[in-house]
Amino acid sequence: MKNFSYIHTLPAHQHAELDFADVNVGRDNRLFVDPFRIHLAALAGNAWAKEADLLITSFFDALYTAAAQKDTATVCSLLRACGEINETQLGMSRSTPRGNGASVPLIFSAINQMMNEGLFEKKLVESIADVPIFADRVGADRLSDWTTNLIWPVLQDFTVAQYEKYSLQKDLATKAKRFRWDSNSFSWQECSAQYLTCNKTRILLCPKEFLHKRLLLSTENFLKSQVLVYRQQELLDAQSSLCRQRQYKDGSIVLLEPRKKDIVATEIGETSHTQYVRDSIKEHPHLLTDYHHRFEYQPNKEDYFISDSELDDILYKD
């Protein structure tokens, strides 16, 4: 086993006994940093999440202001740090992490599209976690990379704390150039980062609450749970030809809402789901508000976060 806990011969090899995701070192593990779950963990009182959430919120406030003003130059400058940080060992690469996740041109293209459609001006985007709902090609892997660029100093401190908790030898890697988000100046500052190593690999451990195998907010989830449900009711109220019929034994006929797959086939067709979602939100902004309300923080509600058994299944299966 090449999991962190086995390499360092920790006394625990189950996530119920660990504060971090026990990643396989030297390859990408199919888990993603989710900024919305970080926010929920911060509301739950997680100290590491509070620090990370402050950085994410500070950055998004700066991005939102520039995007709402359609200040392209500032937006481009703010998006300079979007690439994969291999030290977390997270993402979609199948073997050795390649560092080719999120990139400045791709993220900028997505944000620029959202700017051109007036989504920031109309105050329809509430957080960085909303971007995958609106943007083509910005899914779990790329949002995870982007978020990690913002919170890596928190992960670095967390990693040091874990090494100290288990009295592990702190082998240091060669210093690396890195951008660090400064919440005071609302800008990126270049710095030298010196990471700890595990098995000669630079490592950033991640709190379990930060991670999941899928994003809490996404285009497909929003489409199925909000947009299509709303559209079903609209079409039923209009007695659309897409509606189904149910005939009872007494001969009476009742109209039923259309199937979601029929709405998709008829109204979306070859159109991208993100474009359909963008158009729906612009026409019915309350759909996004209702969607956010579904995930409001509730004390002692644990199903926002990945379970220890799920992490065991994902990270110890080989």
C-alpha positions in Angstrom: 0.0 0.0 0.0 1.3 3.4 -0.9 -1.2 5.4 1.2 0.3 8.1 3.4 -0.5 6.2 6.6 1.2 3.0 5.5 4.3 4.8 4.2 4.7 6.5 7.6 3.5 3.4 9.5 0.9 5.3 11.4 -1.1 3.5 14.1 -4.3 4.1 12.2 -5.3 3.0 8.7 -9.0 3.8 8.7 -10.5 7.2 8.0 -12.7 7.0 11.2 -9.4 7.5 13.0 -7.8 10.1 10.7 -8.4 13.8 10.1 -7.1 13.7 6.5 -7.8 11.8 3.3 -5.2 9.0 3.3 -4.2 9.4 -0.3 -2.1 7.1 -2.4 1.2 9.0 -2.8 2.6 9.5 -6.2 -0.6 9.3 -8.2 -3.9 11.2 -8.5 -6.7 10.0 -6.3 -10.2 10.5 -7.7 -11.3 13.0 -5.1 -11.9 16.7 -5.5 -11.7 19.8 -3.3 -15.2 21.3 -3.2 -15.4 25.0 -2.1 -19.0 24.7 -1.2 -18.3 21.9 1.2 -15.4 23.9 2.7 -18.0 26.7 3.3 -20.3 24.2 5.0 -17.5 22.8 7.1 -16.6 26.4 8.1 -20.1 27.0 9.3 -19.9 23.7 11.2 -16.9 25.1 13.1 -14.0 23.4 11.4 -11.0 25.7 12.1 -9.1 24.7 8.9 -12.2 25.3 6.8 -12.7 28.7 8.3 -9.3 29.8 7.2 -9.8 28.3 3.7 -13.2 29.8 3.3 -11.9 33.3 4.1 -9.3 33.0 1.3 -11.9 31.7 -1.2 -14.4 34.4 -0.3 -11.8 37.1 -0.5 -10.7 36.0 -3.9 -14.3 35.6 -5.2 -15.2 39.1 -4.0 -12.3 40.5 -6.0 -13.2 38.4 -9.1 -16.9 39.3 -8.8 -16.2 43.1 -8.6 -14.0 43.0 -11.7 -16.3 40.7 -13.6 -19.4 42.8 -12.8 -17.6 45.8 -14.2 -16.4 43.7 -17.2 -12.8 44.7 -16.3 -11.2 42.0 -18.5 -7.6 42.9 -17.6 -8.2 42.6 -13.9 -10.1 39.3 -14.4 -7.3 37.9 -16.4 -4.8 38.9 -13.7 -6.9 37.4 -11.0 -7.0 34.1 -12.9 -3.3 33.7 -13.2 -3.1 30.9 -10.7 -5.5 28.1 -11.8 -3.2 25.2 -12.7 -3.0 21.8 -11.0 -1.1 21.6 -7.7 0.2 18.0 -7.7 1.1 18.0 -4.1 -2.4 17.1 -3.0 -2.4 13.9 -5.1 -6.0 14.6 -6.2 -7.7 14.8 -9.6 -8.4 12.8 -12.7 -5.0 11.7 -14.0 -4.8 7.9 -14.1 -1.2 7.4 -13.1 1.5 10.1 -12.3 -0.1 13.5 -11.8 0.6 15.6 -14.9 -0.3 19.1 -13.8 -2.6 19.7 -16.7 -5.9 20.3 -14.9 -7.3 23.9 -14.8 -5.5 26.5 -17.0 -5.7 30.2 -17.3 -7.1 30.3 -20.9 -9.8 27.8 -20.1 -11.0 29.3 -16.8 -10.8 32.8 -18.3 -12.9 31.7 -21.3 -15.5 30.4 -18.9 -15.6 33.5 -16.8 -15.6 35.7 -19.9 -18.6 33.9 -21.3 -20.4 34.5 -18.0 -19.4 38.1 -18.1 -20.7 38.5 -21.7 -24.1 37.0 -20.7 -24.3 39.5 -17.8 -24.4 36.9 -15.1 -22.2 38.9 -12.7 -24.0 42.2 -13.4 -27.3 40.6 -12.7 -26.0 39.2 -9.4 -26.7 35.7 -10.4 -23.4 34.2 -9.3 -23.0 33.9 -5.5 -19.7 32.1 -5.1 -16.9 30.3 -6.9 -18.9 27.1 -6.3 -21.5 28.3 -8.7 -19.1 28.5 -11.6 -19.5 24.8 -12.7 -23.3 25.4 -12.9 -22.8 28.2 -15.5 -19.6 27.4 -17.3 -18.7 24.9 -20.0 -15.8 22.6 -19.2 -15.3 23.7 -15.6 -16.2 20.6 -13.6 -15.0 18.9 -10.5 -11.4 18.5 -11.5 -10.8 22.1 -12.7 -12.7 23.7 -9.8 -10.7 21.5 -7.4 -7.5 22.7 -8.9 -8.6 26.3 -8.9 -9.7 26.2 -5.3 -6.5 24.4 -4.2 -4.5 27.3 -5.6 -6.3 29.6 -3.2 -6.1 27.4 -0.1 -2.7 25.7 -0.4 -1.2 27.7 2.5 -4.0 26.3 4.7 -3.3 22.8 3.5 0.4 23.3 4.1 -0.2 24.3 7.7 -2.6 21.4 8.1 0.0 19.0 6.8 2.6 20.3 9.2 0.1 19.8 12.0 -0.5 16.2 11.0 3.3 15.5 10.9 3.6 17.0 14.4 0.6 15.0 15.7 2.2 11.7 14.7 5.8 12.9 15.4 6.9 12.2 11.8 10.2 13.2 10.4 9.9 16.4 8.4 11.8 15.9 5.2 11.7 19.1 3.2 11.6 19.4 -0.6 13.5 22.1 -2.6 11.7 25.4 -2.5 9.2 26.0 -5.3 7.9 29.3 -6.8 4.2 29.7 -6.0 1.5 32.3 -6.1 -0.2 33.0 -2.8 -3.5 34.8 -2.5 -3.2 37.9 -0.2 -6.6 38.8 1.3 -5.3 42.2 2.4 -4.2 43.5 -1.0 -6.7 41.3 -2.9 -4.0 40.2 -5.2 -1.6 37.3 -5.9 1.9 37.5 -4.3 4.8 35.4 -5.6 6.5 33.5 -2.9 8.7 30.5 -2.3 6.9 27.4 -0.9 8.8 24.7 0.9 6.7 21.5 1.1 7.2 18.4 3.3 7.8 15.2 1.4 6.5 11.7 1.7 8.4 8.9 -0.1 10.4 11.7 -1.8 7.1 13.2 -3.1 6.0 16.7 -2.2 2.8 16.4 -0.1 -0.2 18.5 0.9 -2.7 16.6 3.1 -6.3 17.6 2.9 -9.0 17.6 5.6 -11.6 15.0 4.9 -14.4 17.5 5.0 -12.9 19.4 2.0 -13.3 16.5 -0.4 -15.7 14.4 -2.2 -15.9 12.3 -5.3 -18.4 14.8 -6.9 -19.2 18.5 -6.5 -22.2 19.4 -4.3 -23.3 22.0 -7.0 -23.1 21.1 -10.7 -24.9 21.8 -14.0 -26.4 18.3 -14.2 -27.6 18.3 -10.6 -29.1 21.7 -10.9 -30.7 20.9 -14.3 -32.4 17.7 -13.0 -33.4 18.9 -9.5 -34.5 22.4 -10.3 -34.8 23.4 -13.9 -36.5 20.3 -15.2 -38.8 20.0 -12.2 -39.9 23.6 -12.7 -40.4 23.1 -16.4 -42.5 20.0 -15.8 -44.9 22.0 -13.8 -45.0 24.8 -16.4 -45.8 22.3 -19.2 -48.4 20.6 -17.1 -50.1 23.9 -16.3 -50.1 24.7 -20.0 -51.5 21.3 -20.8 -48.6 20.8 -23.2 -48.6 18.0 -25.8 -45.5 16.6 -24.0 -47.7 15.8 -21.0 -48.5 12.1 -20.3 -52.0 10.8 -19.8 -53.4 8.3 -17.3 -56.8 6.7 -17.9 -58.6 5.2 -15.0 -61.1 2.4 -15.0 -64.1 4.8 -14.9 -62.9 6.2 -18.2 -61.6 9.5 -16.7 -58.3 10.8 -18.0 -55.7 12.8 -16.0 -52.8 14.8 -17.4 -49.4 14.1 -15.8 -46.2 16.1 -16.1 -43.9 15.2 -18.9 -41.0 13.0 -18.3 -37.7 14.8 -17.8 -36.1 12.9 -20.6 -38.8 14.1 -23.0 -38.2 17.7 -22.1 -34.5 17.2 -22.6 -35.0 15.6 -26.0 -37.5 18.2 -27.2 -36.2 21.5 -25.7 -32.5 21.0 -25.2 -31.6 18.6 -28.0 -28.1 19.3 -29.2 -27.9 22.5 -27.1 -25.3 22.3 -24.3 -26.9 21.7 -20.9 -25.0 24.7 -19.4 -26.4 27.0 -22.0 -29.9 25.8 -21.3 -29.2 26.3 -17.6 -27.9 29.8 -18.1 -30.9 30.8 -20.1 -33.3 29.3 -17.5 -31.6 31.1 -14.6 -31.7 34.5 -16.5 -35.4 34.0 -17.0 -36.1 32.5 -13.6 -33.5 33.7 -11.1 -35.4 32.2 -8.2 -34.4 28.7 -9.4 -30.8 29.2 -8.3 -31.9 30.8 -5.0 -34.1 27.8 -4.4 -31.2 25.5 -5.3 -28.9 27.2 -2.8 -31.5 26.9 -0.1 -31.5 23.1 -0.5 -27.9 23.1 0.8 -28.1 25.6 3.6 -26.1 24.6 6.6 -28.0 22.6 9.2 -26.3 21.6 12.5 -25.5 17.9 12.8 -26.4 17.2 9.2 -23.5 15.0 8.0 -24.5 13.9 4.6 -23.0 17.0 3.0 -19.6 15.4 3.6 -18.1 12.1 2.3 -18.3 9.3 4.9 -15.3 7.6 6.4 -16.4 4.3 4.8 -16.6 5.9 1.3 -13.1 7.2 1.7 -11.9 3.8 2.8 -13.5 2.2 -0.3 -12.0 4.8 -2.6 -8.4 5.0 -1.2 -7.8 1.5 0.1 -9.3 -0.5 -2.7 -6.0 -1.3 -4.5 
